[in-house]
Amino acid sequence: MFTYYLKLGLLSIRANPALSSLMVAAVAIGIGACMTIVTVRHVMSDNPIAHKNDVLYHVQVDNWNPADPYQDPDLPPEQMAYIDAKALYDADRAFRQTTSYKTSRIIQPDGDDARPFTLDVRATTADFFPMFDVPFAYGAGWDRASDRNEERVAVLSWELNEQLYGGEDPVGQMLTVNGEPYRIAGVLDEWTPVPKFYDLNNNPYGAPEQLYLPFSLAVANNFNRSGNTSCWKPVEDGGPEAFLASECIWIQMWIELRDASEKQDYMRFLDAYVEEQKLLGRFPRPLNNRLHTPEEWLEYQEVVDDTVGILLSLAVLFLVVCLLNTIGLLLAKVMRRAKDISLRRALGASKSTLFAQYIIEAGMIGAAGGLLGIVMTWLGLRGIEQLFIEYDFIEHLVRMDWSMVLLAVALAVLSALAAALYPTWRACNITPASQLRIQ
């Protein structure tokens, strides 16, 4: 029977091409507008490391101004001072741990005609790569011994390797960075986590850094800080050493803990560390240490702008308007076929048979509207990309994956079915005698 109803639905659609096209267009436009915003919100709120959400934690301690919280109501700083990051890292109380910050370096490519250029760099520690499941195309990251010894080793992004070495394996070769030779330890495979969960302070939707260097080396050689740096009191005179000993925050710290007991142990350790520092005259605010999973950290940092929620509400309202138009078109179509419906009822067709037929026909219209809606969504995303083309990160927000494609079709079918309920009910309740008497 289902195949028979599909055939009847197709014949009905072909019998009224103009009306059917209007219904498909109404569904497609509504789905396109709605799914454009849904897709952007989906990308913005995604958790790229969800498979490790129960073992990874962002570390916060509150070393801020006693008279003024970092952020109301009494929220601790998002980043960490070097003196705390180093003490916690050296204590080595987590299964894995990493400290990092954003910097920039000058690359001198090989070749007499090659011109140097500046790029973003992530100064980090060896555990960064296994903690975050960073994929490698060639080689691997460095080890903890390289961190301790401040070795000049480097990991390149896939894009940088394409630019410098044409995509070939460069592991073991030397790369000149700010006039110093660095041994290439590995090359990342294509890796673009969106949002950039490990550092939400510096454009969470920007591309990952193209070069990775040891954190200890960056600190020892006073690499510049191109990320956010905040201080609640002036830094004493004394050069880089005084800055490192200050309360200025500029470092992100993540840890990996394998189970709940390790988390409890680390939290006790963190509290004990802060209490010890209080005795030394630091941490004037009440105890306020926190460990956030990646999902909690994304919510805490409110990576999805409130404007997106407003736009999504408007898009849903627009979809409702389109569905109201679809209801009107379906109702007009049913009224035009009142005599045919009455004749079928007189010949013995039941209300349930008619209901199934018209619901399946509406589903076909919804599926066609969904497929066209995918095209409309793609056009909407391209429009957003062109509107904000000056922002480098926009290309990462306008990508439509298969889950969004399937959602678009499913939403279109469900919307069409919902829109068809009232017209179908009217069709099933037409009195045959009133129509056939006119005949």
N, C-alpha and C positions, 0 to 999 in steps of 0.2 A: 504493500500500500504506500509505503514511503516514496518509492520510485514513481508510483502513479501520481502522488501529490506533487512531486518535483516537476513532473511533466506538465501537470495542470498549471502549476505556478509559472513555469516558463512560457506556456502558451498565453497565460493572462498578461504577463509582462510584455510579450511581443505584440499582443493585441492593443496595448495602450503604451506605445513607446515614449510618447512625450511625457505623459503623467509619471510613468515609471522612472524616466530619466530625471525628472524633477525631484522625485523622492530619493533616488540614489545620490543626487547632488546635494540635497539638504542634509542627508546623513553624513556624507563625505566632508562637507564644509565644517559641520559641527565637530566631527571626530578630528579633523585636521587641526582646528583651533585648539581643541582640548588636549590632544596628544602632543602638540608642540610644547606646551607648557609642562605637561606631565613628564615628557622626556627630559627636558632641562632640569626639572626638579629631581627626577630619578637619578640623573648623573651627579647633581650637586649633593644629594644626600646619601650617595652610595658609600658602602664601607669596603674599600679595596682589599682589606686584610681580614674579612669576616671569618675566614676559616681558622684564624688564630685569636679570635676575639676573647676567648676565655683564658688566655695565657699571657697576653701582652698588656702592659700598663704604662701610662704616662705618669711621671712623678712630679708632684708639686709640693713645695715647702713654702711657708709664708715668712719671708725675711723683710717684709715691707714696713713702711712708715707706721709707727704705733698710733699716730694721731689721724691717720687717713688710710683706709683699706685700699688695696690695689684696685678693687672694683666692688661696688655695692652689690649685694649685702655681704660684706666680710669675705670676699673671695680672694684666694691666694694668687700670686703672680702666675702667669702662664708659662714663664721661662725660669731659668735658674741662674744664680750667680756662679762664677767659676769656682770659688772657694768651696761651695757646697757640692757642685758637680764632681769636682776632683776627689773630695773626701768620700762621697758615696761610691764613686767608681772604684777608688783604691780599696775600699772595704770589701769589694767583691762578694756581696751577699746575695746576688741573684744568679740564676742559672745562666742567663745572658743579660748583658747590659750595654747600652751605647749612649754616648754623649755626642752632640753634633751642633754645628751652626753653619750658617750660610756665609760664604766669602766669595772672592773673585780673584782670578789669576790671569796672567798674560801667557798665552801659548805661542811658542815659536815653532812653526812647522818646518820640516826638513825641506831643503831646496833653496837655492840662492834667490829665486824670484818670489818665494812664499813670504807673505806679509804676516806679522804677528797680530793676534787678536785677543780680546778679553772675553772671558766667559764665566758663568756662575759655577761655583765649586761648593761641594759639600765636604766640610772638614768633619770627619767622623771616626769611629773606632771599628775594630775588626768585626765585632758582633753585629754590626748594622746589616750586613748582607744575609747571614743565616736567620737572624731574628725576623726580618721582613720578607723572607723567601724571595730575595732578589734573584732573578734568573741570569745566568751567564751564558754567553755565546762562546767565549774563549777564556781559558784560564779560570781564576777564582779571585776572591778577595785576599787581602793580606792577613797575617795571623797576629795574635796578641803580642808576640815578641817584637814585631815590627812597630807596634804602638809604643812599647816600652823603650825601644831603642831609637825612636824618632826617625825611622828609615824613610828614605825618599822613594816611596812606592806609590803607584797610582792605579786607579780603575777608571776606565773610559766608558762612556755611554755608547750605545749602538750608533747613534747619530754622529758623535764625534769621531768614532772609528771610521765610519764611512767617509767623513770629510778628510781625515788625515791619512788613512791607509787604504781607502777604497774598499773597506769591508773585509780585508784580509786579516789573518791572525797576527797581531803585533806583540803578543806576549813575549817578554824578555827584552824587547827593544827599549831604547831610551827616548823619553819625551822631555823636551826642554820647557820648563815652566818657570817664568820669571828669571830666566837666565841660569837655572839650575837643572841638572839632569835627574829625571825620575824613571825608575824601572817600571814598566807596565806589567802589572800582575794579572790583570784580567780585563775583559770587555763584557759589558752587560748585554743581554739580549734585549729586545724591545720591551720597555717597562715604563708605563705611564699611569701610575695610580692617581685616580681622580675621585675625591679630593686628595691632595698630597698630605695624607694623614699624619706623617711623621713630623711635619712642620707646618702647622696651620697659621702661624704668625706672619708668614711671608708669602702672600698670594696662594691660598690653598688650591686654586685651580690652575696654577702655572705648571709648566712642564718640570720634571725633575732636573736636578743639576746634571751637567754633562761630564763632570770630572769629580772624582772622589779621592781625597787625600787624608792621611792620618791626622787625627785631631791633635795628638801630642806634638806633632811637628808644626802644625799651624799655630798652636799656642806658643811654642818655644821660639818660633821665628816671627811672632807678632803679625800674623796675617790680618788683613783688614776684615772688618765685620760689615757685611752688606745686608744683613738682616736687621731685625728690630733690636734696639738696645734701650733699656729704660733704667734710670737711677732715681732713687728717692732722696738722696743727699749727695752733695758734691764729692767728687773723688779727690783724695789728698794728693798733693804733689809727690812725684816719685816715678813718673813714667809708666811704662807697661806693667811693671810689678805692682804699683799702687792700684792700677785699674783691676788687675786680677784679684787683688785682695779686697776689693770694694764690694758693696752690696748691689752693684749693677747687674741686671738680669739680661742674658743674651743667649743662653744655651738651652737646648731641648734634651731631656733625658728620658729614655725608655728602658724598661726592664722586661725580661721574660721569666715568668714563674710558672712552674709546671702543675701546681695544684693549689687548693685552698689553704692548706697548711703552710705552704711556702709563702703565700700572700700574707697570712697572719704573722708569720715570723718576720717578714720584711717590714710590715707596718710597725711592729714592735721595735724593730731596729731603727726605723725612721724616726719614731717618736723619741727613742732614747738619744739619738744623735742630736735632735733639736733641743732636748732638755739639757744635754751637755753643753751645747753652744750658748744656751741661755745663761749658764753659769759664767761664760766668758764675756757676757755683755752683748751678745747678738740675739736675734729673733725676739724683739720686744713685744710682738703681738702674741695673742693666745695660740696655743697649739692648733694648727690648722693644716695638717699634712693630708694629702689625697693621692689615691691611685685610681686612674681612670682607664677602663678598657678603651680600645679604639672607637667603639660605637658610642660609649659615654662621652669620650673626648670630642667627637664630632658634634654631639648634641650640646655639650658644655660650651663649645666655641661658636655655636649657632652658625654653622657654615652655610645654611640655607637662608638667604636674605628674606626678610618679611615681604618684600615686594613680590617675590615669586608666589607666595601664598595668596596675595591679593589678585595677581594675574590668573592664578589657577581658579580662584573663585569666579572671576569674570568669564573665564573660558568655559567653566561648567554651566554657568547661566546662559552663555551663548549656545551651548549644546542643547540645553533645554528648549530654547527658542526654536532651534532647528527641528527638534523633535515635535514641538507643537505644530509647526508647519507640516511635518510629515504626517501627523495625525489628521490634519485637515485634508491633505491630499489623499490619504488612504480612505477617509470617510467619503470624499467625493467619488472615489473609484468604486466603493461599495454601493453607493446610491445609484451609480450609473448601471450597476449590474444587478439591481434589485429584481428585475424580471427573471433573469437567468437563475438567480438564487431561489426565487419562489418556485420556478419550474422544477428545479432539482428537489426541493422540499416536497413538492406534490408527487414526485416520482418515487419518494421513499428515502431520500438522503436525510440522515439524522443531523441534529445540531452539532454533535461531536465530530462528525465527518466534515462538516463545513468549517468548524473551528480549526481542525487539524490542517485542512487545505490552506486556509488563509494565513494561519500562523507560519506554515512552512514557506509560503510565498513571501511573507514579510521577512523571514529569515534570509531568503535568497537576496532580497533587496538590501538587507543589512550587510550581508557578506560582500555584495558588490560595492556598497557604500564604504565598507571597511577597507577594501583593497584600494579604492580611489582615495580614501582618507589617509592611507599610508603615503601616497604620492603628495597629498596636500600637506601632511606633516613634514615630509622631506623638504618641500618648498618653504614651509614656515621656518624650519631650522636654518635653511640657507639664507632666508631673509634676516633672521637674528644674527647670523654670522656676518652678513654684509653690514648690518646696522652697527655692530660693535667690532668691525674688522681691525680697528687700531689696537685692540687688546689682544696680546699674544695668546692668552689663555682661552679665548672664546672657542677655538676649534675643539677643545676638549669637552665643551659643554653641549655641543650640538651633534652628538653621535647617537644614532638610533640602533640599539642592539635588537636581537631576535625577541627578547622578552617584550620589548615595546611594540614590535611588529605584531606579535600574537595578541598583546593586550588591545591594540587598535582594532583588530578584526573582531575579537570577542566583545569589546565594548560596543562596536557598531551593530553586531548581531543582537546583543541584549537590548540595546537602545531601540532598534527597529521592532523587536518583539514587544517591548513595553509600549511603544507607540501604536502597535497594531491591536492591542487588547480591546480598546473601546470600539474602534471601527469593526473589528471581528465580532464583538458582542452584538453590535447593531445588525450585522449581517445575519447572524444566527437567529435573531429575533424578528426578522421581517415576516409579516403574516402573508403566506402564499395567496390566500383568497383575495386580499386587497389588490394585489398586483395582477393576478390572473383574470379577475373580473373585468379589469380594464381591457385586457386582450379580447 
